[in-house]
Amino acid sequence: MSYVRIWVHVVFSTKYRKPFLNDSIRGKVFSHIIDNCREKEIYLRNVNGYFDHAHCLLSLGSEQSISKVVNLIKGESSFWINKNKLVADKFKWQNDFWAVSVSESQVERVANYINNQEAHHSKKTFNDELDELVRLYGFKKVD
């Protein structure tokens, strides 16, 4: 048996950053993501977000890749949102995502950051948050 613990902080947004995840559905969507991850044996530590994006803190298993896990989460949740007609338009997540590894010593800090998204975004837009993350982790911004 392999023992693996690779923590990853993932952020992905709605297509065109449309504010689909309003207060009335956001909790339902994130609860569904939690249930779906449990069914697919994806270890999701926590999920939260705001009107136009989601943050996940997850640990990859020995047979899982970040790309496949994120696509499973996004694909199944968008299917579920549309099937249950939670939004008037067709719901889609943006194709891209942002991901960075998290050291074991920082898991609690990142989990708290994710849990406090509503308070965080009362002061900062998603674009400001992404710019900060790009700068913090040294990503090259592509327009």
Disulfide bonds with the S-S distance in Angstrom:
none
